Amino acid sequence: MDRTRDSRTESGTARAVLEGGPVDLPTELRVLRHAPAGRTLKLPHRGGYEHFELAEEPRTGDGEGPLVFSWTMRTKIAE
């Protein structure tokens, strides 16, 4: 099995791709490993949080391919 292509490797994490959101969100944050605890991701960015929601499961039936998350909103960090 080619573990580089499996979306669920490395101790229960999954490959995730983030779509949308601010254009200055670094590329290295747009493709990441994520412990699939729910349908949302929240990333700190520019003094706030960027929120993403699961949009697509892996595109193939065997679990290959990334989970795709789409940007939903931005919130500020409470002080």
Secondary structure, DSSP 8 states (H G I E B T S, - for coil): --TTTBSEETTTEEEEEEESS-TTS-HHHHEEEE---SSEEEEEETTEEEEEEEEE--SSTTSBS-EEEEEEEEEE---
